[in-house]
Amino acid sequence: MFKVKQIVTFVVLGSLIMLASCTDLSENVYDQITEENFNPTGDEIGSLVAPAYSVLRGMKLGWYSYFDLQEESSDIMVTPVRPNGWYDGGVYIRLHRHNWDRFQGQPNGLYGNAFNGINSANRVIYQLESGAVVMDSGSEQVLAELRGVRAYYYWLLLDNHGNVPIVTDFADDSLPEQSTRQEVYNFILSELDEIMPNLTTETGTATYGRFNYWAAQALLTRIYLNAEVYTGTPQWEEVIDRADEIIDSGLFALEPAYRNNFSLTNSNSGEAIWAVPYDETMAGGNQYHMKSFPPIMQRIWGMQAQPWGGNAALPQFIDTYDEDDGRLDDTWLTGSYDDPDTGEELVNFQNYLETTESGVPQPFDWGYSPAKYEVPIPGAQVDISTDYPVFRYAETLMSKAEALLRLGDGGQAANYVNQVRERNFDPFSEDKMVSAADLEGGSSYPYGFVEDGEVVDFEGGDDIVFGGMLDELGYEFAAEGHRRMQLIRFETTSGEPVFTAKSWFKRRATNSPHLTIFPLSDGVLNTNTNLSQNPGYD
């Protein structure tokens, strides 16, 4: 555990870029700084808080990432077997089919990363509160920021694992007790409400990538949106109140083009409330394109690195897009791509998949590849500099719309949804607008098991309550790590989450509510004997 005079290692430039725009390369470089000679002021505060943020880079868009866990367990995406492999012992097939167990790498990785982030935040909080590190001024704001980041990590655990220990004292080396999902929920809300007065409301380069007042409001909006899942009690009015705080501030606005939120220069987006900054050389971790793009894209786009070619969109989801919705081409690789030298067609992406089985590799051009986050062309490396938007203003508007819808105000809900839809249609005519009836009706998703590219045992989405709203959320936030919690929050008329009630591609409905949270790994349970496995798992 921590001892006074311990060396504080600040993860040099890579961590500092986490806390500023990727295009600003003027950050100071820190090596090992002892508590004896470190008295942080001004720009140096970034080096103090950086370790609490650095784990987010690999967690969000790296290997076995949050992206994979949330999207591949959903009705949007899958990693099929490809000509170069990707069976990997069935790990992706299990994730797709909801056959995971306590050994599944993606949820176990999320659990470990979240607690690494919590431990880093706790360490710096301890250093400040114990006086081991002294700040001349501003310590209350820094402590509030660190507690806010810690609350975000706990939200990840609340949403994905439910019943986890709450650890806030870095100096306490006892085995923590397990908290219930309700207790974790209460802890997060208490932390955020307590720190709110001390969080900065400043936006722009100085606070980009750092947890501020608006990030806290966005996190609360998301937590209250899913409150019924976490506690059994809906909090729709709270969703509206928190969303209105952000809307009424006038500090954020929808980008005129959807792609701006995911471009190489998206650190300039007026829609970003909180983001994870990346840099291809000094703050790596955004490697989504390596898993998504087929290897031939190296030749077509002049990439330095050769992609591995895994992810693919599920054709059932793609089939629900309006053909004029620009988000289709802004999110996925579609159509044909030619050799830049000869003009010969090298790949033509097909909205088609047959299976996930080992021994039956799907061609690289079967299934649209995720391409939401812009890569530098030519020259893309294994890591790219495109930032990941944790919270963006469109989510605020759509969250308010959903809450209004659920409270019976479908007309106002449609107004907010149409604000978000408008930029994606040229022109945005009346027939492209959604109505209250559209949002209140069923989903257009053709749910059912797929054989030989055809939906069999057709279930459809007519029985999904507010299914039209679920569809709109899918189009706006595909490949951003939202879909799993959407499918859990929305229910069929029988009262069961879509996540367990519906079949898609090679996943059959399970009617197993325990699957809405993931198990704890053997390593976690063996390390802390105070913990019990989540219900439903051996």
C-alpha angles and dihedrals in degrees: 000000000000118000127188113264090027111150112257109216114203111197096240124229098339093063093043092056086059086071102048141039115296089232094058107086097170097098120131119250117233126191123179112337121186123217087241094067104026117098103157121215134161113337091007090072087077090065090051097055098032097094090061090059105036096082089063093072098066092031096060107041106002132093116319084003137175086256091061095043096051099037103037093050087055139073094264110065145022140178106228124189109276134197089265096048130265097162088106095175092311095292095137094041090054091050091051095045095043091242095129123139137186091290096059108128102213100057091039089053092050091051093051094045093049092053091045087057092046091050092050091050091047091051095054092042088053092049091053097042094045093049093242086124115033126202120196090216142346098048093131091057092048092048090050090050093051092048088050093053089047089052089053091054089050090051089056089053093044091053098042108028104017104194110058138142119267111225121181105148113080092191095055109096097179120114107265122233121244116258125209122245089253091053092050090049091050091047094053093048091047092050094049095046091047096050097040096094091054098047117101118247090202117122133189134061095332093062101025110134092012128109108254138160093285093050087054092051091048091050091050090049090055094045093050090046088060097034094112089057092049100041110007092248120100119223103193095146090054090052090056094045093051093043090050090055088061096039095047092049090073089212097114135051139174113268111245089234123043091218092062089076091061103032127118087259097045090126083084094057115128087206096063113104095170128356141175106237120217135189122192094226107021106029107027130174105102099110101140091120092058091061095038108044123072115243093252090070088076089068096039096049100028093243118177091217124054111232121230100225111225122129124073135177116246109250091223090064095043090052091063096062120106103246090232095052107114091205089077094068092032091059106034141040105246135168129014133324125199137212105268091221105040103022090233115148108251102174137011114189114224126201089228139106130167110186149341096221124132112253093030104084117193115226114256091248094055109102124019111272119230109254104162099123112065119240124205109259117231109020106030112167132197088276123043134194101234111123125231115235108223092180126010132179094251088065090054091054094044092047091053089047092053093048091049090048092052090048091055102261100118094157095061090041090057091050091058094044090051090052087060095041096049100079092055098062127066104223104017099211130176092263089060093057121097122228133209088259091054092053094043093049130081128288122271091219111121095225117193141097117295126223123175091350094306129107111243127180085031115212103165124190104266091111095057111109109234087000092160089061090050089054092052091051089052094055095046100044105029111142093014098099098259105106103085094056091045092055091048093048096049118070141196122241087266089064096249123129114257085231091071103020100060137065124220133175105324096346118096124203111271105188085210110136093188088072091073087082127038128241126254114250125248089245091058094045093046092049095050115034090188089074127088127201117261113261117274097030126101 
